[in-house]
């Protein structure tokens, strides 16, 4: 049974992190290590995760001295990861019990190095919101430029093939990471099974930051991915339309 290293950044996460970690502890695939990186939280997050770590030696706590944001927090955990497979789980999301097992099986059966799955959105009380989010079965670098299909807490990749891929300190650090994996030649596979819960908080549902978010996506396409003007416009329009269609019914 291959070792899976799970990376979980945490910042002011005391409300939901217990259920997130508990979902890891209930996995049918039991050979894992979980790095929880406390990003200088000022609430009780650190004491909660230390309590959890005292119950299971597979849980490792990394406490940062200053707030660095989710990308650099993930990197702090990734540096310590020993597993062949790297998985991500945000501190307010959670997995169903067979998430890791099914992800690894699908990777093997489809000769994939990089997998992402379908998911459902839930509110703070775990009530389901909207429809089941399907994902495309295949993904390439050019397709992902105009796509919002991959959600961080659904991802697993094979570091023995791709290497460790560190997050970059940009607005959509996860999006940039998936693009980098695909640029390295990783074969992606989308598994349409209900395996992950993505939690929407009150902040997530507010629409006031959409213009600012759009500007940052445009910057990332033009300056980080260095797309030409026409290619960037096409990718941006596709990204915007797909994002709207995915979130139009909550």
Helices and strands as residue ranges (DSSP letters): E 4-10, H 17-25, E 32-38, H 45-55, E 59-63, H 70-78, E 85-88, E 94-95, H 99-109, E 114-117, E 119-122, E 128-133, H 141-144, G 152-154, E 156-158, H 159-162, H 173-183, E 188-191, E 196-199, H 210-219, I 220-224, H 229-247
